[in-house]
Amino acid sequence: PFNVRTILDDVARLTRLGQFKYVDAVAALQNDGSVRLRYEFEEQSMIRQRQVVGNKLLSDQDLLAVVQVVPEGPRDDFLIQTAKRRIETLYKKRGHYLTTVSIDEAELDSSGLLIFKIIEGPRVKVKAVEFEGNQAYTDDQVIAEVKTRTALFLFRKGELDEEILADDVAALDRFYKDRGYLDVRVDRQIELSPDNKEAKVVFLLAEGDSYTLRTVQVSDLQGKPIKVFAPEQVAAILELKSGDVYSRDLLRKSTQALQEAYGRLGYLDTRIDDYVLRVGDQPKVDLLLELEEGAQFKVDTLQINGNFLTRD
């Protein structure tokens, strides 16, 4: 029996093979009431061979190792674009920030030869690192948090590295939020010299306000009082106190100290979740700790193994 859903499923399965650029089904009603069904295909071109040209700094083997498109396999434009980005990333890690990779589309269409054409950019060195927007902390204080450094003859290459820049932005964000600046925004921009061989890296900072801790509330998962410790005891254990600048680092230390306090009493499975609640438009937060205290464990038996000379 003729079933449209079955035909559409057929087309979907054939498409997923990845060997066809175009799959369609055409149904024509015949005079006798039957249906003539025709599947139409346009085959995907095959990759005959892979090549890289223009590379001098990196070997063909190193570059082709990151190319997932295989010879005698179907053409996959997504994998080809991914390979281009991976090759450019290899050069960026070597400091050649402006390297570009293109595909010889004409050769690929006519013969199935996949050629990556590489223009190796110059090695970009960092000549200056600057900060804009930092008011609460000096340049000397924030530069200690980043790994990007200027080139120093014979001592430091100072090469521009995208991955390190991303880590630097995350480190600055963490630095400020550990000091109560919950609304901080961090970005970076790169200014290249006319010959594209040197760069100035500028980290852009919007600090916002420093938040302080107003109150600490402790409850179980149902919002009821906890059983093992009194609220005053919990407050004494926490390193983060009401009135302190809200610090994520102090919060981590506080929850760890509370976890250890439960562990000393045998509550080994205690789980602590923390939630930060902002107080209107004020630069203040309330801290909510929800605890699942679990059961108390006690020692049943004590076994000593491996003592051949000394009695238990």
C-alpha positions in Angstrom: 0.0 0.0 0.0 1.1 3.5 -0.8 2.2 5.4 2.5 3.6 8.9 2.4 5.1 8.5 5.9 7.1 5.4 4.8 8.4 7.3 1.7 9.5 10.2 3.8 11.3 7.9 6.2 13.1 6.3 3.2 14.3 9.7 2.1 15.5 10.5 5.6 17.4 7.2 5.9 19.1 7.7 2.5 20.0 11.3 3.3 21.7 10.1 6.6 24.1 7.9 4.6 26.0 11.1 3.8 26.7 10.0 0.2 24.1 12.1 -1.6 23.8 15.8 -2.0 20.1 15.5 -3.0 17.5 12.8 -2.4 13.8 13.1 -3.4 10.8 10.9 -4.0 8.3 11.6 -6.8 5.0 9.8 -6.9 2.8 9.7 -10.0 -0.8 8.3 -10.1 -1.3 5.8 -13.0 -4.5 5.3 -15.0 -5.2 1.9 -13.3 -5.1 3.5 -9.9 -1.6 2.3 -8.9 1.2 4.7 -8.0 4.6 4.9 -9.9 7.2 5.9 -7.3 10.6 7.3 -8.4 13.5 8.1 -6.1 15.9 10.8 -7.5 19.5 11.1 -6.3 22.4 13.5 -6.8 25.4 11.7 -5.6 27.8 13.4 -3.2 31.2 14.0 -4.7 34.0 11.9 -3.2 37.3 13.1 -1.8 40.0 11.6 -3.9 43.0 13.0 -2.1 44.0 15.6 0.6 46.9 18.1 0.3 48.2 21.1 2.0 50.2 23.8 0.2 52.0 26.9 1.4 53.1 25.5 4.7 56.7 25.9 5.8 56.5 26.1 9.6 54.4 23.0 10.1 54.7 19.6 8.3 52.1 18.1 6.0 51.8 15.2 8.5 51.0 17.5 11.5 48.4 19.5 9.5 46.6 16.5 7.9 46.5 14.9 11.3 43.7 17.3 12.4 41.7 16.8 9.1 38.9 14.3 9.7 37.9 14.1 6.0 39.3 10.9 4.7 40.4 10.0 1.2 37.9 7.9 -0.9 35.1 9.2 1.5 32.2 11.4 0.7 32.6 15.2 0.7 31.4 16.7 4.0 31.5 20.5 4.0 31.1 20.7 7.8 34.2 18.6 8.4 36.1 20.6 5.8 35.3 23.9 7.6 36.2 22.3 10.9 39.5 21.2 9.5 40.3 24.8 8.4 39.7 26.1 11.9 41.8 23.3 13.4 44.7 24.1 11.1 44.5 27.8 11.9 44.4 26.9 15.7 47.7 25.0 15.3 49.3 28.1 13.9 47.9 30.4 16.5 49.4 28.1 19.2 52.8 28.8 17.5 52.3 32.5 17.6 51.3 32.9 14.0 48.0 34.7 14.8 47.2 35.9 11.3 47.6 32.6 9.4 44.7 32.0 7.0 43.5 28.7 5.4 41.3 28.5 2.3 40.0 25.7 0.1 40.6 25.4 -3.6 36.9 25.0 -4.4 37.4 24.7 -8.2 39.8 21.8 -7.8 37.5 20.1 -5.3 34.5 20.3 -7.5 36.2 19.2 -10.7 38.5 16.4 -9.4 37.7 15.7 -5.8 41.1 16.9 -4.7 40.9 18.6 -1.3 43.6 21.3 -1.2 44.1 23.4 1.9 45.9 26.6 0.8 47.8 28.2 3.7 49.1 31.7 4.0 51.4 31.7 7.1 51.0 35.0 8.9 53.9 36.5 10.8 54.6 35.6 14.4 52.7 38.2 16.4 54.5 39.3 19.6 52.9 41.1 22.5 54.5 44.5 22.9 52.1 46.0 25.5 49.5 44.8 28.0 47.1 47.4 29.2 43.9 47.6 31.4 41.0 50.0 31.0 38.2 50.6 33.5 39.9 49.2 36.6 39.4 51.6 39.5 39.3 49.4 42.6 42.6 47.7 41.8 45.8 49.0 40.2 47.3 47.6 37.0 50.0 45.9 39.0 47.4 44.0 41.0 45.3 42.8 38.0 48.3 42.0 35.8 49.3 39.4 38.3 46.2 37.5 37.4 46.9 37.1 33.7 49.4 35.0 31.8 49.7 37.2 28.7 53.1 38.9 28.9 55.1 41.2 26.7 58.0 39.9 24.7 61.4 40.2 26.4 64.5 39.7 24.2 66.3 36.4 25.0 64.1 35.8 28.0 60.5 35.6 26.9 58.8 35.1 23.5 55.7 37.0 24.4 53.6 35.4 21.6 50.0 36.1 21.2 47.9 33.1 22.1 44.0 33.0 21.8 43.7 30.2 24.4 45.7 32.1 26.9 43.7 35.3 26.3 40.5 33.4 27.0 42.0 32.0 30.2 43.1 35.5 31.2 39.5 36.9 30.7 38.2 34.1 32.9 40.9 34.7 35.5 40.1 38.4 35.8 36.4 37.6 36.1 37.2 35.1 38.9 39.5 37.7 40.6 36.8 40.3 40.8 33.9 38.0 41.8 36.1 36.5 44.6 36.1 40.1 45.9 32.4 40.8 45.8 32.2 42.4 42.3 29.3 40.2 41.1 28.4 42.4 38.1 31.9 42.6 36.7 32.3 42.4 32.9 35.6 41.5 31.3 36.6 41.6 27.6 39.8 42.0 25.6 40.7 43.7 22.3 43.9 43.3 20.2 45.5 46.2 18.4 47.9 45.1 15.7 50.9 47.1 14.4 50.9 48.2 10.7 53.2 45.3 9.8 51.0 42.8 11.8 54.1 41.6 13.7 53.4 43.2 17.1 50.2 43.6 19.1 48.9 45.5 22.1 46.5 43.6 24.3 43.9 45.7 26.1 41.7 44.1 28.8 38.4 46.0 29.2 36.9 46.0 32.7 33.5 47.2 33.9 33.8 46.6 37.6 30.4 47.5 39.0 29.7 47.5 42.7 31.2 45.4 45.4 28.5 43.4 47.2 28.4 42.7 50.9 26.7 39.8 52.7 23.6 40.8 54.6 22.3 37.6 56.1 22.9 33.9 56.1 19.9 31.5 56.2 20.3 27.8 56.9 17.6 25.1 56.3 17.0 21.6 55.1 15.7 20.9 51.6 12.1 21.4 52.7 12.9 24.8 54.3 12.8 23.5 57.8 15.4 24.0 60.6 18.4 21.6 60.4 18.8 19.1 63.3 22.5 18.6 63.9 23.7 22.2 64.4 22.0 25.3 65.7 22.0 28.4 63.4 24.5 30.1 65.8 26.9 27.1 65.5 26.7 27.2 61.7 27.5 31.0 61.8 30.5 30.3 63.9 31.8 27.6 61.5 31.4 29.7 58.4 34.4 31.9 57.4 32.0 34.2 55.5 30.2 36.4 58.0 27.4 38.9 57.8 28.7 42.3 56.8 31.7 40.9 55.0 32.4 41.6 51.3 30.8 38.7 49.5 33.6 36.5 48.3 33.1 33.3 46.3 36.4 32.1 47.6 35.3 32.5 51.2 32.0 30.9 50.4 33.9 27.8 49.0 36.0 27.7 52.2 32.9 28.1 54.4 30.9 25.3 52.8 34.0 23.1 53.0 34.4 23.9 56.7 30.8 23.1 57.3 31.1 19.8 55.4 34.1 18.9 57.6 32.2 19.7 60.8 29.5 17.3 59.8 32.1 14.7 58.9 33.7 14.9 62.3 30.3 13.9 63.8 29.9 11.0 61.4 27.6 12.6 58.9 29.6 11.5 55.9 26.9 12.0 53.2 25.9 15.6 54.1 25.2 17.7 51.0 25.2 21.5 50.9 23.7 23.7 48.2 24.3 27.4 48.3 22.1 30.1 46.7 22.8 33.8 46.5 19.8 36.2 46.6 20.2 39.8 45.7 18.6 42.5 47.8 16.7 44.8 45.5 18.9 47.5 44.0 21.3 47.5 46.9 24.8 46.0 46.5 24.0 43.4 49.1 23.2 39.7 49.0 21.6 37.1 51.3 23.1 33.6 51.4 20.8 30.6 51.6 22.4 27.3 52.6 20.2 24.2 52.0 21.5 21.0 53.7 20.7 17.4 53.3 22.3 16.1 56.5 21.8 12.4 55.9 22.4 9.6 58.4 25.1 9.5 61.1 27.6 6.7 60.6 29.3 4.8 63.5 32.3 2.5 63.6 31.2 -1.2 63.7 34.4 -3.2 63.7 38.1 -2.3 63.5 40.3 -4.5 61.4 44.1 -4.4 61.1 45.7 -6.1 58.1 49.3 -6.7 57.1 50.9 -6.8 60.6 53.1 -9.9 60.7 55.5 -8.8 63.5 53.2 -6.9 65.9 50.0 -8.3 67.4 46.7 -6.6 66.8 
